């Protein structure tokens, strides 16, 4: 095993050395006293080393997958602990990551762990004219519209929704499913659709990538938003901004427990949280929301009010300011 000194003198890539030099010179030139580190490796390494050379404090942001990647390599575990141990504050994007940090740092330093969730700045105005055109174009009259939006990767759980469709339609015959986004597993998801009975395939449509306006139109148009992510090889859902976007559109969501999702969706308050591996649970949650408009309305209203109250970027920015300045 390498000693601490041997770890430090181990050859470093030139780009890392450049980052250290650039940070060192920038801190001197601009008389910086505090650094917010957005990536623990390798930027945290540069900041950690510069903190020994110059009188600066720093806070490290952790999102989830970044920490998991660092903890997957023994050498990086050592470095991660050093960086976090010297940090003034550790700002976690979700409570799940905060709990992970508690296990790896000195227990006397738990007080410097803070949670600041992602947020939203707002949304475009609601446009009923556009929504009517979309309803007519896709023949959505008297349909329950289930909508997903995200990068098309297996971790997001869209394949589970597709697999559950026979169960869902059995309980909700008027349901249609629209999936927006692009990604490396798009062909995989489309192959999953091909395994369904012929009469169900037409109920699923891939919308491809949407621009900002199109995204909000579909969030306004849908009845239920769904994304049921799962943890795959340490790749977790850091938070799920799209849950907040659906909430701001006043829509209930079906989600699953993965990473920071618990901070974004409150079970039976702003949506329904299920086991993302359980097709029956996914189907039952969707059918429950589809069957009870009052429940959809209550959860959607709760979700919108929560986002407006707790997740506007101006409020979160003030929270970060207070953390950095050690204010209450």
Secondary structure, DSSP 8 states (H G I E B T S, - for coil): ---HHHHHHS---HHHHHHHHHHHHHHHHHT--EEEES-TTTHHHHHHHHHHHSS-EEEEEE-SHHHHHHHTSHHHHHHHHHHHHH-SEEEESSHHHHHHHHHHS-GGGGGGEEE----B-------HHHHHHHHHHTT-TT-EEEEEES---GGG-HHHHHHHHHHHHHH-TTEEEEEE---TTHHHHHHHHHTS-HHHHTTEEEEE---HHHHHHHHHH-SEEE-----BTTB-----HHHHHHHHTT-EEEEE--TTHHHH--BTTTEEEE-TT-HHHHHHHHHHHHH-HHHHHHHHHHHHHHHHHH-BHHHHHHHHHHHHTT--
